Each structure stands twice: as C-alpha cells, then as structure tokens.
C-alpha cells in the first residue's frame, strides 16, 4: 500500500481532494471522469457546481444556454495535462477570426467559399462561422464577391477588382 500523493496545487494551494469530497464519488474516480470524457456536468457535481467554481476547481466558459464547464487550468497542470486544458477550453474569438483570415489570405487567388471556412473551424456550426465572417467583413478585413452559395471571400488587402 503506497503513500497517497499530495493533492494540493503547489502555487495556489487549492486542495483538490478536499474539494472533490463534495461529491459522493472518490476523488480519483471523479477526476478520471472529468479528464477523459466531454460529457454534461454529472449528477455528483450538479448540486455543488457553484462551490466548485468558487473554489477554483472548475471554470465556467460563456454564459446562458451555451454554458460549458471545464476543469481549471490549475487542475490540468496538477494532473500533468496542460495541453488537454487548452484543447477543451478552446480558442478565443479573435484567434478563430485570425485562423479564418489566414485561410482567406492563403487562398486569395481563388477566393474562399463558406464551406472551406467551415473546414477551418470544424467544431463550429455553419451559423457560428457565418457570424465570424460577418465580423471580419464589418471590420473591413475581408469582402465577399458573389451571392448565396457561390459567394467567395477575399482579403481586402488583395481583393480582386470587379
């Protein structure tokens, strides 16, 4: 029988084991469930969700109907899985717009249809990509040529003449 590892984050002092005893499952089982699966908040956490957010174990991403919860950066750091945190947290809005703009610039000669832009951000719905494109257009960074499905997007730096 080995010695139980220290479950306190070294820089913040958050005691993960103590916090996870808020649910009825053992710490190891709860942490494995959260680390390995992208599922809705489990019943063992639902009653104490805000307490877990306040204690720094869980982070809330966005607000309203699309609210998601992920384990905190500190927790993934503690578990040695920093990259997993970044992947689950996702990129911020500006970074996603920059990815779209880079793709549009890289394909300036042919133009970029919406279908291609959706391939750049496969985790986003069609409408979410459209909104990012509308923002880029509103900022004057890209312009569209054509109508409906035939519309192609170009960077305004090198936009073709009509």
C-alpha positions as CSV (number, residue, x, y, z in Angstrom):
1,X,0.0,0.0,0.0
2,X,1.6,3.2,-1.2
3,X,1.6,6.7,0.2
4,X,-1.3,8.9,-1.1
5,X,0.1,11.6,-3.4
6,X,-0.3,15.2,-2.3
7,X,-3.4,16.6,-3.9
8,X,-2.7,20.3,-3.2
9,X,-1.8,22.6,-6.1
10,X,1.7,23.9,-5.4
11,X,1.2,27.5,-6.3
12,X,-2.4,28.2,-5.4
13,X,-2.8,25.8,-2.5
14,X,-6.2,24.5,-3.8
15,X,-6.8,21.1,-2.1
16,X,-8.3,19.1,-4.9
17,X,-9.1,16.0,-2.8
18,X,-10.9,18.1,-0.2
19,X,-12.9,19.8,-2.9
20,X,-13.8,16.6,-4.7
21,X,-15.2,15.1,-1.5
22,X,-18.1,17.5,-2.0
23,X,-19.5,14.8,-4.3
24,X,-20.2,11.2,-3.2
25,X,-17.6,9.6,-5.6
26,X,-14.0,9.2,-4.6
27,X,-11.5,11.8,-5.9
28,X,-9.8,9.5,-8.3
29,X,-13.0,8.3,-10.0
30,X,-14.4,11.9,-10.3
31,X,-11.2,13.3,-11.7
32,X,-10.9,10.5,-14.3
33,X,-14.5,11.0,-15.4
34,X,-13.8,14.7,-16.0
35,X,-10.4,14.3,-17.6
36,X,-11.4,11.6,-20.0
37,X,-14.9,12.4,-21.2
38,X,-16.6,15.5,-22.6
39,X,-20.0,15.0,-21.0
40,X,-22.5,17.2,-19.4
41,X,-21.9,18.0,-15.7
42,X,-22.5,14.8,-13.8
43,X,-25.1,14.5,-11.1
44,X,-22.4,14.1,-8.4
45,X,-21.3,17.6,-9.2
46,X,-24.5,19.4,-10.1
47,X,-25.5,20.2,-6.5
48,X,-22.1,21.7,-5.7
49,X,-21.3,23.3,-9.1
50,X,-21.0,26.9,-8.0
51,X,-19.0,25.8,-4.9
52,X,-16.5,24.0,-7.3
53,X,-16.3,27.1,-9.5
54,X,-15.7,29.4,-6.4
55,X,-13.0,27.0,-5.2
56,X,-11.2,27.2,-8.5
57,X,-11.5,23.5,-9.5
58,X,-13.9,24.2,-12.4
59,X,-14.1,27.1,-14.8
60,X,-17.2,28.4,-16.5
61,X,-17.0,29.1,-20.2
62,X,-19.5,31.5,-21.6
63,X,-22.9,32.2,-20.2
64,X,-26.6,31.3,-20.9
65,X,-27.7,28.3,-22.8
66,X,-24.3,27.5,-24.2
67,X,-22.6,27.5,-20.8
68,X,-19.8,24.8,-20.5
69,X,-17.7,23.8,-17.6
70,X,-14.2,22.5,-17.7
71,X,-11.7,21.6,-15.0
72,X,-9.5,24.6,-14.2
73,X,-6.1,25.2,-15.7
74,X,-4.6,24.6,-12.2
75,X,-6.2,21.1,-12.1
76,X,-4.9,20.1,-15.5
77,X,-1.5,21.5,-14.6
78,X,-1.6,19.5,-11.4
79,X,-2.5,16.3,-13.3
80,X,0.3,17.0,-15.9
81,X,-2.2,17.6,-18.8
82,X,-1.8,21.3,-19.7
83,X,-2.4,20.6,-23.4
84,X,-5.7,18.9,-22.6
85,X,-6.9,22.0,-20.8
86,X,-6.1,24.2,-23.8
87,X,-7.9,21.9,-26.2
88,X,-11.0,21.6,-24.0
89,X,-11.1,25.4,-23.3
90,X,-10.9,26.2,-27.0
91,X,-9.5,29.2,-28.7
92,X,-10.8,32.7,-28.1
93,X,-13.0,34.6,-30.6
94,X,-10.1,36.7,-32.0
95,X,-7.9,33.7,-32.6
96,X,-10.7,31.9,-34.5
97,X,-11.1,35.0,-36.7
98,X,-7.4,35.1,-37.3
99,X,-7.5,31.4,-38.5
100,X,-10.3,32.3,-40.9
101,X,-8.4,35.4,-42.1
102,X,-5.2,33.4,-42.6
103,X,-7.1,30.8,-44.7
104,X,-8.7,33.5,-46.8
105,X,-5.3,35.2,-47.4
106,X,-3.7,31.9,-48.3
107,X,-6.4,31.2,-50.9
108,X,-6.6,34.8,-52.1
109,X,-6.3,33.9,-55.8
110,X,-9.3,31.5,-55.9
111,X,-11.3,33.0,-53.0
112,X,-12.7,31.0,-50.1
113,X,-16.3,29.7,-50.1
114,X,-18.1,29.3,-46.7
115,X,-17.8,25.5,-46.9
116,X,-14.0,25.8,-46.9
117,X,-14.1,28.2,-43.9
118,X,-16.3,25.7,-42.0
119,X,-13.5,23.2,-42.5
120,X,-11.0,25.6,-40.8
121,X,-13.2,25.6,-37.7
122,X,-14.9,22.1,-37.8
123,X,-16.2,22.4,-34.2
124,X,-18.3,25.4,-35.1
125,X,-21.8,25.4,-36.7
126,X,-22.4,27.0,-40.0
127,X,-24.1,30.0,-38.3
128,X,-21.1,30.5,-35.9
129,X,-18.7,30.6,-38.8
130,X,-21.0,33.0,-40.7
131,X,-21.0,35.3,-37.7
132,X,-17.2,35.3,-37.5
133,X,-17.1,36.1,-41.3
134,X,-19.7,38.9,-40.8
135,X,-17.5,40.4,-38.1
136,X,-14.4,40.3,-40.3
137,X,-16.4,41.9,-43.1
138,X,-17.7,44.6,-40.7
139,X,-14.1,45.3,-39.6
140,X,-13.2,45.8,-43.3
141,X,-10.7,43.0,-43.3
142,X,-12.5,40.8,-45.9
143,X,-15.0,41.3,-48.6
144,X,-17.4,38.9,-50.4
145,X,-17.9,38.5,-54.1
146,X,-20.9,36.8,-55.5
147,X,-24.2,35.8,-53.9
148,X,-25.6,32.9,-51.8
149,X,-23.6,29.7,-52.0
150,X,-21.4,31.0,-54.8
151,X,-20.1,33.8,-52.6
152,X,-16.3,33.8,-52.3
153,X,-14.4,35.6,-49.6
154,X,-11.2,37.7,-50.2
155,X,-8.9,39.7,-48.0
156,X,-9.4,43.4,-48.6
157,X,-5.6,43.8,-48.8
158,X,-5.6,42.0,-52.1
159,X,-9.2,42.0,-53.2
160,X,-9.8,41.4,-56.9
161,X,-11.3,44.3,-58.9
162,X,-14.9,43.8,-60.1
